[in-house]
C-alpha cells in the first residue's frame, strides 16, 4: 500500500503533504484558485513564501483564508466541503449563481481536484464509481473542469487495492472529457499530452519502472527532461 493511501510515509513515494507541497510550487503568483474537497485542500498550507494566491469556493467566497484555530472559527463561514475557513483582506461574498458564473465564465486560473480515474487523453472521473450503492457527489466538479483554465489532479497513484487510477480509458462515469492538464500522485508528476501520459518528475526513491508497473497506460519519457525529474 502506498504512502498517500494511508496518510503516512512508507518506504517509497510522497506523503499527501509532500504532494501538496510539490503541486504548490507550480502555481504562479497571483493565481485565482479553486481547491477541491479532501487532499487538494492541503495545497493552501504549502504555498511558497512570498507567493500570494486568491482562493475561490463554490458556495460564494473569493479570498478564502486558511482554517481557523480550534474553537476560534465562525460556524457560518465555511467552504464547499463544509470546513470552517477564514477570510483574507479584501474578501468578497456572493450568491452561488454568481460563484458559478465566475467558474463558467473562465475567470479562475486553476482548479485542483481529486480523482477516481484519469485517462491518458485527460478524461477525468471523480464523482462516482457507477456502482448501484454509490452516493452521488457531483458538487461543482463538472463546472470546474469545463470553465477553469487549468485542471491539476492530486491523487494517490493507485487505489487501496493497488488498482491503477491512471488508465487508458476511464470506466467510471466521467466528470469531463480531455480536461486534465497535469497529475500529481504519490509516485510522480505526469503531464497529459497529445501523446498520452508524459513523465515530468519522479518522487524520491521511485524508479520509472515502478511507476509504469502501477499505471494502466504507457508513460512517455520526455526527451527534454532527465528521467528523474
Secondary structure, 3 states (H helix, E strand, C coil): CCHHHHCCCCCCCCCHHHHHHHHHCCCCCCCEEEECCCHHHHHHHCCCCCCCCEEEECCCEEEEECCCCCCCCCCCCECCCCCECEEEEEEEECCHHHHHHHHHCCCCCEEEECCCEEECCCCEECCCCCCCCCCCCCCCHHHHHHHCCEEEEECCCECCCCCECEECCCCCCCCECCCCCEEECCCEEEEEECCEEEEEEECCCCCHHHHHHCCECCEEECCCCCCCC
